[in-house]
Amino acid sequence: MLPWAASTAKCSLRVLYREKPPSGGFFVYGALFSFLGSAFQGLPVEPMRFRLLRRRLTISAPRVAIRSALPWPFRWLALAVVMGFCAAVALWAFEFGKSIAGIDTVSRDEVVQMRAEISRLREEGQERQTVALTAESLLATERAARESLMAQVRQLEADNRTLREDLGFFEKLIPAAKTDGLAIRALQAEVLGGMQLRWQVLVIQAARNAPEFNGRLELVLAGTLDGKPWTQTQPPQGQPLQVKQYRRIEGVLDLPPQAVVKTVTARVLEGATVRTSQTMAIE
């Protein structure tokens, strides 16, 4: 055979081996290979490759199944439909099983009745809570009114005591028959808690159109201190005193620790002269 014919047959075999034959061409390629095998038996073609190519392109090739590919959105849709159907069947089976077993025994009417009862109880609870809040507010108002009344009563009692003191004070302003000139008409003193002394002095001038008196007032405290006799003058230099007709003086003095006051003496001095004095015993 000519060299160009051998070269052409070789190229044809390579093309047929690499390219896929069209559908329905197995018999044609089989006949072609039979012819080429008989015609070119002396050509240097690889026996194993030739056999594989012949088996692939002839009637002895394995069967091939051709299926049309379904797009993936349709696949997911079909899968969702199947799963939904399965879920519906499962739910129906569950409800059917409950009805057979008698678990779901509460009817809709009973549910509605229970809801109505719950609503009624809730409304009653709200009404009772409102009544409780109202009663609490009324109690608070009554408590405030009672405290206000008690404060008024205490204030009236204090005013009453003040009026009584003023009445006693003005009664003491009435001059005595034998009184003439400057005099101490009243002296009051009391110990507070053992540490303080509250005192009050009333000084009057009984004479009519008497000139104003200018002097000083001294309080002399007498008693015991740590079991020993004790005397103290308060204030040490005396308290200035001016009297036209009457004058009421009061104050609170601090006592030394362990001091026991037995008597209090009030003295009115004009210079170094004692014009009048009065002594009071402390019980």
Secondary structure, DSSP 8 states (H G I E B T S, - for coil): --HHHHHHHHHHHHHHHHS---TT-HHHHHHHHHHHHHHTTTS---HHHHHHHHHHHSTTS----------HHHHHHHHHHHHHHHHHHHHHHHHHHHHHHT-----HHHHHHHHHHHHHHHHHHHHHHHHHHHHHHHHHHHHHHHHHHHHHHHHHHHHHHHHHHHHHHHHHTS--TT--SEEEEEEEEEEETTTEEEEEEEEEE-STT---EEEEEEEEEEEEETTEEEEEEEEEEEEEEEESSEEEEEEEEE--TTEEEEEEEEEEEETTEEEEEEEEE--
